[in-house]
Each structure stands twice: as C-alpha cells, then as structure tokens.
Amino acid sequence: MVLSAFIGIRKQDQGQEIKVTPLQVVITGIIAGALFVFTVISVVRLVLR
C-alpha cells in the first residue's frame, strides 16, 4: 500500500480510500533509498573483484 503510493501505482477502481500518512511515505523512501545504495555498492564491489 505505501510502496504503491510512493511510486504512484493504483488500480482503476481504486479511489482515494487508502490513507497514507507522510510519515509512512518518508520511512518507505528512506528504506528504499538505503536498499538502492546497498545494491549499487554490492554490484560495484562484485564487478571490481
């Protein structure tokens, strides 16, 4: 629910009934950003070996 709101995906019949607080979006963004950075660092280390 929060991730779909964060990236803007929703079904046609789904209106504004889902309530997402700004705190949920911020926490999801921080987690997604940390995962992205971790993935990039891991790929770079794997390539440089």
N, C-alpha and C positions, 0 to 999 in steps of 0.2 A: 504494500500500500504506500509506504513512504517513498520507496525507491521509484515506483511508477510515477508518483507525483513529482519527484525530484527531476526525472528525465522527461516528464510531460506525456507519458503514455496513459491512455484510458480508453475504455470501450465506448462505442457509440451511445448506448443506452445509459451510460453512467454519467449522471449529472454532477452537481456539487455536493452530493450527500456525504462524501468522505471528508472528514475533518482532519486536517494535518496542521499541527502546530509548527510555528517557526523553529522551535527547539528540536523537533523531530527532523526537520529538513537540515538544520545545521549539523546535528550529530551524524546523520546519514552522509552528508557531504564530507565531514572530517574523516569518517571511516572509509568512504570511497576514495578520497584523496590519499589516505595512508596506504590503502591497498594498491593503488596505482603506482605510487612511489616505490613501494616494496617490490612490485612486479618489475618495474623498469630497472631497479638496482640489481635484482636477481638475474634478469636477462643479460644485462651488461657484464656482470661477473661471469656468467656462463659462457658468453662469447669470448671474453678476454682470457680464458684458461687455455 
